[in-house]
Amino acid sequence: MAGGLEGRRVMVPESRELDLFAGMLERQGATTIRCPLVTILDARDPAPIEAWLRRLVAGGFDDLVLYTGEGVRRLMSVAERAGIAAETVLALGRIRIVVRGPKPVRALRHLGIEAEITAEAPTTDGLVQTLSALDLSSRRIGLQAYPGQDAAFDDFLASRGALVDRVVPYRYASDEEDSRVAGVIRSMAEGGIDLVAFTSRPQVRRLREVAEQHALGEVLDRAMARARIAAIGPVCAEAVQAEGWTVAIAPAENFHMKPLIVALRGLFAQEASSVA
C-alpha cells in the first residue's frame, strides 16, 4: 500500500463520467465499488429549451451565464435536434459568456469557444463576487441553471437591474436500484470501503435520501465517519460538510478528476509512511 491506492476499496457514485473516473482509479491499483446515485436525463419537455435557444440565436441576450458542462452539452443536443446547432455555436461566439467553473469551460472549448469571464471561485458566491464588479443594469442575461438550483443567483442579478432568462436543460433521475445503494451503505459501515469519492453535490444528497428511505440514516453517519471522504471541489465539499461529515481530501485547485486522484495517492501514501 506504500504506493497510494494499491488495494484500496473506493466507492464511486455513478455519473456521466463514471467509467473514465473508475478506470483512472483502477489503473492506480484501487478496487472500485460503483454505486447508482445520480442519473442525468434530458428535460421532459424540450420546447422551452428550444425557445430559449432561439432567443439566444436571435440576439436576445447580452450575457450568458453557464453553471455546468452538462448544461452546455444538453443545450447543444436540443439545438442539434431543432436544426439550429450551427446558429447556436455562432451565437455563443458573439456573446459575453460567464462560467462558474472548469466544466463549462471544457464543454465550450469542445465547440471552439472560450468563456470571457470565469468566477473567482467555482461557486454561486464566486459568481456573485465576480459579477459584483460589473454594471449589469438592463443587461439581458441568459442563465443556464441546474435541476434544483435555488433562486439566490437570479435574485442577485435582478437586484443589480439585470433581466434574467433562466433555462434548465436536463434533470436528475433517481436510480431505482435503492437496495444496491443501501447495500453499499452497510458495507461502508462494516469497514468494507476505504474511501468515498464524490464528484457532485447531487450525489451527496441522493445518498442521504436513500439512507433515510431505508432507515439507515445513523448507519450512514457511522459509515461516513469510518471511511475517508474525497470531494472534487468546494461545492461538493460544502455539501459533504452540510451533512456533518468530514472531507479528508480535496484538490486545492484545478477541480478535476486527475488532481483528485493525485491528492488521494498523496493522502494514503502519507498515512502508510506514518504507520511504517
Steps between C-alpha positions, in 0.01 A plus 500: 500500500802728507426614147171663595186337355615139464243276666275787604124451462342816361127567471434694180153652456369442151506804274549590134875455535485189719696270269773758450539573872478136607755402235744765622469370856536136393818579307642625828425163661171582670193277504190702412151441638249668270195648666194615298428841651425749224390454142476804270222508242368743242231738617153350457384787277760636255270777371595766760868420447472534124314829544779625729761399242312681226503815716876455533543456125284807432727719713263513795777490764788732583671251731486127560570336837580128485503293818586151374671317219205262487276799436709607201487149353125463553433841346697399193309171480171690488646740245606210280156338516343836416733550204660815643834365627714712264303814581533427872878466480521828308286670764721362779802641321349850492372531856682574826512170688545464876571154645488371856788255470719279280238255371310748280839633386590155368160454337531837325853425378363187335292742292799725432375772737672668794318646799573867560453497879558220751376525859773567757383184679290222337195576715196726488673728750797510266275605213340770713839632607627507142191663350464753781776703335301530174215729399210262437224759477254413222728218378303210353656191657438144388556271797566127465410357839500145636209293641401605850703822490349763727426856392784668695706579189194608301411734787851645502484572128157657534622717790770638267238594240559207264223325306538127561386224262563162668514156336554156658593265214513169690363318801620253761336160517534301819626152421251225582767278649453633852574160652843504340572844648382377840738205468792734430409703811504186714831391348653838586374474858660156531834630376468355152589827327805718558396810311193674357581728206230759433509694173175699532263640761192301383689176580526606865133593520390177330705284737332662799154459345547127442635452851197670653259302280653176629528614865877504462566862593704417811674214320600739222644749749705222661614387158608848398686542829685176431589550134712775350303754295636674192334794324594620154453868584362758747134471396509124555696543825240744634226243439700235689562733793133601508419136579737514798768291331870578468679545169837326526634621168411741221718665235617846601449617142423351156181322599525205262525124534876473441597750775257322733671165437842658555376637831361159599830329426675756716257451788535123515875504435545741789291281731693189396835667567390625841395147599832363378 
